Amino acid sequence: MTTKTVLVSGAGIAGPSAAHWLRRGGYRVTVVESAPAPRPGGQAVDFRGEQLKLLAAMGVLDEIRRHETAMGEQTVLGLDGRPALTVPGSAWSGEVEILRGDLARILYERTADHTEYVFGDRVTSLTETADGVEVTFDHGAPRTFDLVVGADGVHSGVRAAAFGPEPGFRTDLGYGIAGFTAPNHLGLDHTSIMYNEPGRGVTVGSHRRPDRLHVGLVFAADGVEFQRRGPGEQRALIARLFADTGWEVPKLLEALPAADDLYVDSVSQIHLGRWSKGRVVLLGDAAWCAGPGGSGTGLAMMGAQVLAGELAAAGGDHVTAFAKYEERLRKPATIGQKNGRGSGNFLVPRTAAKIRGRNRAYRMLSTRVFGGIFTWMTDRAANALEYREYPAPDSAHRGTRVAARREVGHS
Ligand SMILES: Cc1cc2nc3c(=O)[nH]c(=O)nc-3n(C[C@H](O)[C@H](O)[C@H](O)COP(=O)(O)OP(=O)(O)OC[C@H]3O[C@@H](n4cnc5c(N)ncnc54)[C@H](O)[C@@H]3O)c2cc1C
């Protein structure tokens, strides 16, 4: 029996997760990533409930805990730049929280020895034949794979090649985000500060590296396509958007020219009627991007396990497996998108009155009743997909479960 091959596009969160589970299912996996190396940037991402079972089964929970942000309180400033209220760290940080860049590195390192990673390249065309997909690349020679997984994020190249141009699937949520690191001139220590002016916001936090501040910017921006601009133009645009912002923002922006981990994008959702077409399937943001608050990272990782599990359960029949995968993921993705739709009102209120209203809502998060309701809502999104073990393909007849073979000692 020849080993089946899978091309995964994207070495973010969903891609390496897929490499992990597909390899366990007996596939030979190649990951192609457009960036020259795993991308380091991004704010903190958190995991809750069912998602922790997945991390344990992957053998990465302990390592994630070693890198967790362990964040304390967030101070929310008023329009005058003075502390208005504090929100407990537990409101945002879930059961375990890690910087996205640390997570991407851990997942890459965990899969690098059994996965062929090709950096600095991208898919340019996909042609399905009776028994495979012929793939051409920007730089590499054409190759044929049994299956192709598009895990290349909100601006997915695989989605464009197989399903059509991005505008048909992307809904702009009307604001943008940017993230980069700066020197910790505020002396924060496992705490964060949030400041808003109408249509603009900044969150700064210090996590594990006391010398560094993680700067997150949000800004009202309808229809601006940041990802099509080069890094120089993105920096200039951010500097312009925040030029006359108060508080410590001018000082924070001084670090922008030298920041090598700048991430800028408009905030969007992705909606598609189907996530697979023949031998090509989409995963993570490429399929169901929800925006902030949509549990996108946890769901991308859970989705990778379901995808590989359904392929194993269907004995490699991708038509059956992709349909079952979509059946399990559709509802949790829809709940995530519902949560994500309202994120702009909270992160970047557009008037002073709306900022004050948002702060009143935040104040309620500190109370037991409203804090409980908020936790219930976020947990609901995270627990919308139950973690389920799948039969291992080589031992399904003995009833062995894929996740039952997890590395003891890693979880
Ligand atoms: C650098 C970075 C920083 C981020 N920061 C935040 C943040 O602060 N807040 C937030 O809510 N979300 C952020 N995200 C998005 C977040 O990671 C995802 O919403 C979530 O984790 C789901 O992961 P994903 O693997 O589906 O997508 P992503 O994590 O976006 O990963 C997609 C990967 O595919 C690569 N890629 C893109 N196009 C192609 C192509 N044509 N060919 C090959 N590779 C391609 C990208 O470089 C990236 O490595 C960030 C993403 C990146 C890449």
Ligand as a Chemical Component Dictionary entry (heavy atoms), coordinates in Angstrom:
data_LIG
# 
_chem_comp.id                   LIG 
_chem_comp.type                 NON-POLYMER 
_chem_comp.pdbx_formal_charge   0 
_chem_comp.three_letter_code    LIG 
# 
loop_
_chem_comp_atom.comp_id 
_chem_comp_atom.atom_id 
_chem_comp_atom.alt_atom_id 
_chem_comp_atom.type_symbol 
_chem_comp_atom.charge 
_chem_comp_atom.model_Cartn_x 
_chem_comp_atom.model_Cartn_y 
_chem_comp_atom.model_Cartn_z 
_chem_comp_atom.pdbx_ordinal 
LIG C1  C1  C 0 1.270  36.743 12.136 1  
LIG C2  C2  C 0 -0.161 36.600 12.545 2  
LIG C3  C3  C 0 -0.643 37.319 13.631 3  
LIG C4  C4  C 0 -1.980 37.187 14.014 4  
LIG N1  N1  N 0 -2.429 37.927 15.056 5  
LIG C5  C5  C 0 -3.715 37.867 15.405 6  
LIG C6  C6  C 0 -4.215 38.685 16.447 7  
LIG O1  O1  O 0 -3.490 39.465 17.053 8  
LIG N2  N2  N 0 -5.543 38.595 16.750 9  
LIG C7  C7  C 0 -6.370 37.733 16.093 10 
LIG O2  O2  O 0 -7.570 37.675 16.402 11 
LIG N3  N3  N 0 -5.921 36.905 15.121 12 
LIG C8  C8  C 0 -4.622 36.979 14.740 13 
LIG N4  N4  N 0 -4.177 36.188 13.715 14 
LIG C9  C9  C 0 -5.111 35.197 13.125 15 
LIG C10 C10 C 0 -5.179 33.911 13.989 16 
LIG O3  O3  O 0 -3.923 33.292 14.013 17 
LIG C11 C11 C 0 -6.204 32.965 13.402 18 
LIG O4  O4  O 0 -7.472 33.627 13.485 19 
LIG C12 C12 C 0 -6.400 31.625 14.097 20 
LIG O5  O5  O 0 -5.342 31.247 14.916 21 
LIG C13 C13 C 0 -6.654 30.492 13.077 22 
LIG O6  O6  O 0 -5.410 30.123 12.504 23 
LIG P1  P1  P 0 -5.169 29.736 10.978 24 
LIG O7  O7  O 0 -4.002 28.807 10.982 25 
LIG O8  O8  O 0 -6.426 29.312 10.333 26 
LIG O9  O9  O 0 -4.745 31.106 10.282 27 
LIG P2  P2  P 0 -3.394 31.945 10.460 28 
LIG O10 O10 O 0 -2.891 31.861 11.843 29 
LIG O11 O11 O 0 -3.689 33.273 9.883  30 
LIG O12 O12 O 0 -2.335 31.186 9.558  31 
LIG C14 C14 C 0 -2.359 31.185 8.147  32 
LIG C15 C15 C 0 -0.949 30.975 7.623  33 
LIG O13 O13 O 0 -1.018 30.849 6.206  34 
LIG C16 C16 C 0 -0.004 31.646 5.622  35 
LIG N5  N5  N 0 -0.449 32.019 4.281  36 
LIG C17 C17 C 0 -1.285 33.017 3.921  37 
LIG N6  N6  N 0 -1.485 32.988 2.596  38 
LIG C18 C18 C 0 -0.767 31.945 2.122  39 
LIG C19 C19 C 0 -0.598 31.384 0.821  40 
LIG N7  N7  N 0 -1.188 31.905 -0.259 41 
LIG N8  N8  N 0 0.213  30.291 0.683  42 
LIG C20 C20 C 0 0.839  29.757 1.779  43 
LIG N9  N9  N 0 0.707  30.269 3.024  44 
LIG C21 C21 C 0 -0.103 31.322 3.184  45 
LIG C22 C22 C 0 0.166  32.808 6.567  46 
LIG O14 O14 O 0 1.431  33.428 6.421  47 
LIG C23 C23 C 0 0.000  32.126 7.928  48 
LIG O15 O15 O 0 1.221  31.629 8.406  49 
LIG C24 C24 C 0 -2.854 36.300 13.297 50 
LIG C25 C25 C 0 -2.360 35.579 12.204 51 
LIG C26 C26 C 0 -1.034 35.719 11.816 52 
LIG C27 C27 C 0 -0.530 34.934 10.617 53 
# 
loop_
_chem_comp_bond.comp_id 
_chem_comp_bond.atom_id_1 
_chem_comp_bond.atom_id_2 
_chem_comp_bond.value_order 
_chem_comp_bond.pdbx_ordinal 
LIG C1  C2  SING 1  
LIG C2  C3  SING 2  
LIG C2  C26 DOUB 3  
LIG C3  C4  DOUB 4  
LIG C4  N1  SING 5  
LIG C4  C24 SING 6  
LIG N1  C5  DOUB 7  
LIG C5  C6  SING 8  
LIG C5  C8  SING 9  
LIG C6  O1  DOUB 10 
LIG C6  N2  SING 11 
LIG N2  C7  SING 12 
LIG C7  O2  DOUB 13 
LIG C7  N3  SING 14 
LIG N3  C8  DOUB 15 
LIG C8  N4  SING 16 
LIG N4  C9  SING 17 
LIG N4  C24 SING 18 
LIG C9  C10 SING 19 
LIG C10 O3  SING 20 
LIG C10 C11 SING 21 
LIG C11 O4  SING 22 
LIG C11 C12 SING 23 
LIG C12 O5  SING 24 
LIG C12 C13 SING 25 
LIG C13 O6  SING 26 
LIG O6  P1  SING 27 
LIG P1  O7  DOUB 28 
LIG P1  O8  SING 29 
LIG P1  O9  SING 30 
LIG O9  P2  SING 31 
LIG P2  O10 DOUB 32 
LIG P2  O11 SING 33 
LIG P2  O12 SING 34 
LIG O12 C14 SING 35 
LIG C14 C15 SING 36 
LIG C15 O13 SING 37 
LIG C15 C23 SING 38 
LIG O13 C16 SING 39 
LIG C16 N5  SING 40 
LIG C16 C22 SING 41 
LIG N5  C17 SING 42 
LIG N5  C21 SING 43 
LIG C17 N6  DOUB 44 
LIG N6  C18 SING 45 
LIG C18 C19 SING 46 
LIG C18 C21 DOUB 47 
LIG C19 N7  SING 48 
LIG C19 N8  DOUB 49 
LIG N8  C20 SING 50 
LIG C20 N9  DOUB 51 
LIG N9  C21 SING 52 
LIG C22 O14 SING 53 
LIG C22 C23 SING 54 
LIG C23 O15 SING 55 
LIG C24 C25 DOUB 56 
LIG C25 C26 SING 57 
LIG C26 C27 SING 58 
# 
